[in-house]
Amino acid sequence: MTDPTHPSANRRIRSFVRREGRMTDAQREALEVLSPRFCIDPSDAFLDFDGLFGRSAPVHVEIGFGMGQSLIHMAQHAPDNNYLGIEVYRPGVGHLLRHLDQQGVGNVRVACADAVEVLERNVPTDSLAALYLFFPDPWPKKRHHKRRIVQPAWVELVRSRLQPGGRLHMATDWEPYAEWMREIMQSAKGWSNEGSMDGYAARPDYRPETKFERRGLKLGHGVWDLIYLRQE
């Protein structure tokens, strides 16, 4: 395993590739019609979360929400929280917007942008109650490990944006990536691990079990949740 504390691990390399894929007519229409209601256009200014959501409430962020199933689930089951989803995959954003509208979910806002840039430029320090990273691209080939989003610099950035006591929850179905995450977090300062003796946690009810996950579990594939709290 590549040493995650090596200086090369901190170089700014994008953890994603923009693969637009096919967009359905419904997704395209949702983007055109619903973006003004749900989407934000990040600039270089910090976000005013109270103004953005029209209320003061704990702010939770999900990075790379895919088609948005977990984000909708969390927002529906915790209506007293505000949720910001960040995703570069426009068909997924369109899919999410359509379902937010159909299901009357009003406590979600969306940024179709690079999550690291949004965290750096737009999210104030000490402002988030929780940040979620569910099933990020594991970049399994060793030469691609530098593209993994979970790196020491990213962990420190997330810590600076979380409130004291704020939660970082990561999940992956790729065991080597789970070990990578755990190793980096063990080396990071200012965190407490909420998992068991092996460092992994049971899946909380707020993270829904996806169809992909259920299929993998039936085939004997594992899923690893890692939950950490920011210390003072």
JODA-V522997 format. One record per backbone hydrogen bond with DSSP energy under -0.5 kcal/mol. NH is the residue of the N-H (numbers start at 1). CO is the residue of the C=O. If there is no record, write none. Layout:
{{NH:CO} {NH:CO}}
This chain:
{{4:2} {6:3} {9:6} {10:7} {11:8} {13:11} {19:17} {20:18} {28:24} {29:25} {30:26} {31:27} {32:28} {33:29} {34:30} {35:30} {35:31} {37:34} {38:34} {39:35} {40:110} {42:40} {47:122} {49:47} {52:48} {53:49} {54:50} {55:50} {57:55} {60:58} {60:82} {61:130} {62:84} {63:132} {64:86} {65:86} {68:65} {72:68} {73:69} {74:70} {75:71} {76:72} {77:73} {78:74} {81:78} {82:58} {83:107} {84:60} {85:83} {85:109} {86:62} {87:111} {90:88} {92:89} {93:89} {94:90} {95:91} {96:92} {97:93} {98:94} {99:95} {100:96} {101:97} {102:98} {103:99} {104:101} {105:100} {106:104} {109:83} {110:38} {111:85} {112:40} {113:111} {118:114} {119:115} {120:116} {121:117} {122:118} {123:118} {124:122} {126:160} {127:124} {127:161} {128:161} {129:59} {130:59} {131:167} {132:61} {133:169} {134:63} {135:133} {135:171} {136:171} {144:141} {145:142} {147:144} {148:145} {151:149} {152:4} {155:151} {156:152} {157:153} {158:154} {159:155} {160:156} {161:157} {161:158} {162:158} {163:128} {165:230} {166:163} {167:129} {168:228} {169:131} {169:167} {170:168} {170:226} {171:133} {172:224} {175:173} {177:174} {178:174} {179:175} {180:176} {181:177} {182:178} {183:179} {184:180} {185:181} {186:182} {187:183} {188:184} {192:229} {194:227} {196:200} {199:196} {201:225} {207:204} {208:206} {210:208} {214:210} {215:211} {216:212} {217:213} {218:214} {219:215} {220:217} {221:216} {224:172} {225:201} {226:170} {228:168} {229:192} {230:166} {231:190}}
